[in-house]
Amino acid sequence: MNVDILITNCDVLLPDFEISSDSAIAIEGNLIREIGPTPDLEAQYTAKTTIDGSGKICLPGFIDAHTHTCQQFLKGRTMDEYPMVWSRILVPFEGALTEEDVRASARLSCLEMIKAGITAFADAGGPHTEFVVQSTLESGLRAAIAPSAIDTGTFMPDAMKRSGKKILSDTIDLYHRFDGAGDGRIHVWFGMRQLMCCSPEYIREAATVAKAYQTGLHAHLAEHRDEVGFCLQNYRKRPAEFLESLGALGPNLLTAHNVLLAEQELTLLADREVKIVHCPRNNLTSHGIPKTPRLAHLGAHLGLGCDGAANCGLSLFDEMRALRYGLLATWGVPIFDPQVMPAKELFRMVTAGGAAALLQADKIGSLSPGKKADAVLVDLEQPHLSPTYNVLNTLISAGSAKDVTDVIVDGRVLMRNRQVLSIDEEETLFEGRRRFSEIAKRTGL
């Protein structure tokens, strides 16, 4: 029987987070056809492309459930800055970007994600969203992309503001043009940048329209003390409670950060099946440590995001590690609980949890027959990873994006032996450096 790709002789991380040794994966079209012992699948299938996975582990593609592809040209600029960085630097920077800036930034972001084993992402929105879509399509990655949505706030630059009606009409147009593009790899969502820069009228309408279009709504939530104070002062409700009053909480809402949540908000978000995403490296340096163990106990849907390249590189290995150590220091050590965030749960957050956050739990997030062929190979035969008593533990404590050797998305090989095939890496880096110089001068950064 013929298949398109056969990965052989590798360990495979199964949906129950157990590891199957000396296994093979048969890929037909954009779907996983079968997983089983290498000798059996080699005898059964003839493949157009065979990838030898000896010494490697095959993982589900990592899913970055909150990022900003338009901030790639802010690397190194926001460290050591006082709050609030997003209103003083990030959003004004975005407002100065041209269409070609955004295209180059998104292309560079996609390149970095491929090399880090990230196969899907949720973009929280910036300017010129069409060009993010185009770069993502070119890269071969999977994404849920929302335009930036800012319709109020005296501290927001005019270049980033639009009326609520204009934001909705532009997003609906984008949805009709691109939702389902790339054989279903692209999904267009509605955006809600932040409660301090979105009017109640817009939030209510965006939530209603997103549900009507059966698509997602992407927002920042409980990220800053200023945000909590703003909601209490203006609406006499905490952020999650305010969204509930507007009918915005629901299974199609993805909220990023979720750090400054009161107990009643934790329960509310879990009950409404909101998709909760933490960005540990950013959260730990400026916002605090989230109540992840409590959210997990409540059965909340949990994912991880890198929050774009302005604060740190795009590595979910690093995010897992940061979250584990932050939670251990805060929740584990004081009560002598070393299992406050086990390795399996961290891997769930960057795979199945991310898939749920992107509203695609039935399609991606695990390696099993019938699911989309989104997979990465990680080289274990390195001194920092082998030998080991527990592969998952070691990948979290010592693994890095540079250990990823091969990336497959939707049955297409995007990277083979660290060589990216879908994007010209040299050209992308050259154009990035050229644009970086121009943008730095234009923005005064």
Buried (B, 14 or more C-beta within 10 A) or exposed (E): EEBBBBBBBBBBBBBEBEBBEBBBBBBBBBBBBBBBEBEEBBEBBEBEEBBEBEBBBBBBBBBBBBBBBBBBBBBEBBEEEEEBBBBBBBBBBBBBBBEEBBBBBBBBBBBBBBBBBBBBBBBBBBBBBBBBBBBBBBBBBBBBBBBBBBBBBEEBBEBBBBEBEEBBEBBBEBBEEBBEBBEBBBBBBBBBBBBBBBBBEBBBBBBBBBBEBEBBBBBBBBBBBEBBEBBBEEBEBBBBBBBBBBEBBBBBBBBBBBBBBBEEBBBBBBEBBBBBBBBBBBBBBBBBBBBBBBBBEBEBBBBBBBBBBBBBEBBBBBBBBBBBBBBBEBBBEEEEEEEBBBBBBBBBBBBBBBBBBBBBBEBBBBBEEEBBBBBBBBBBEBEEBEEBEEBBBBBBBBBBBBBBBBBBBBBBBBBBEBEBBBBBBEEBEEBBEEBBEBBEEEBEB
